[in-house]
Amino acid sequence: AVANAASPLCSNNNPYASFGATLAWDEEQNLWSTPHDVTHMEADDDRVLYNMIVVRNQLDKDSEEWQKLNYDIYTLRQTRKEVRSRWKRILEDLGFQKEADSLLSVTKLSIISDSQNMGKARDILLKLSEETNIFPTSWELSERYLFVVDRLIALDAADEFFKMASMVYPKRPSRERADDSQKVRQH
């Protein structure tokens, strides 16, 4: 076990080797939203969820702690799915119906198209987070969406995306947010 801990698992591209994971890394351990999500990218924002899964899998399934962790894992995955569906809706509203899934697809092989766009992509992502409700209040900015914004910049559609997000998911006082999802579904 000591030898394994000292040698990184570079051949598997497993960023979680340092977490002392002993579980097999397969599609069932997918961290993004659901198992078999082909767009999964292992990134820093997966660490919290990964740790929750590791701890849960060491607990007795009948225990209260296991049930609580299982619920938290499910909730986090559902939140991620909701954020992705919000992005997809705006992309489709902008006319990217056929391209929406590929624009949102981020894998370990994804690259930033132009390193000069990185600063602009970060600024737009921060602006989306601060000035719209496209992300939940507790959301931490995800590296995944940097890639998406970079693609939008390359398509010269980033500004339009922000305008649409501002209209569809306007920032509201926190007490009104609970009603947002119902209002959106009615339209």
PyMOL commands that set and color helices and strands:
alter all, ss='L'
color gray80, all
select helices_A, chain A and resi 2-6+10-12+17-19+27-29+44-57+64-93+100-104+117-131+143-154+158-168+174-186
alter helices_A, ss='H'
color red, helices_A
deselect
rebuild
show_as cartoon
